Amino acid sequence: MRARHLPAVDRVDRDGEAVLLVGREVVRLSALATTLLDSCPDWTPVSELVDVLLAAFGSTPEGVAHTAATDAALRTLVAQGLVELD
């Protein structure tokens, strides 16, 4: 699976987090979600995104698979209209 971010109407970044205007909705992203979004400007394999998040934030909690956690975060961004998957 691969992911890429979709354009937002407007974006403000502060302290590693971001606030985006998507259509008429305002979406606030955590530092992890902002890093994930910024790491897929074009079609990027999920395996690469897992590596980016591990490098930036360290390992997932015990019992949580890295790929599953990244997939869940990506699906949240998809639901918010910020990312598409193929």
URGIVEN-V89864 format. One record per helix or strand of 3 or more residues. SS is the DSSP state (a for helix, b for strand). FROM is the first residue (numbers start at 1). TO is the last residue. If there is no record, write none. Layout:
SS,FROM,TO + SS,FROM,TO
This chain:
b,2,5 + b,10,14 + b,17,22 + b,25,29 + a,31,38 + a,46,57 + a,66,79 + b,83,85
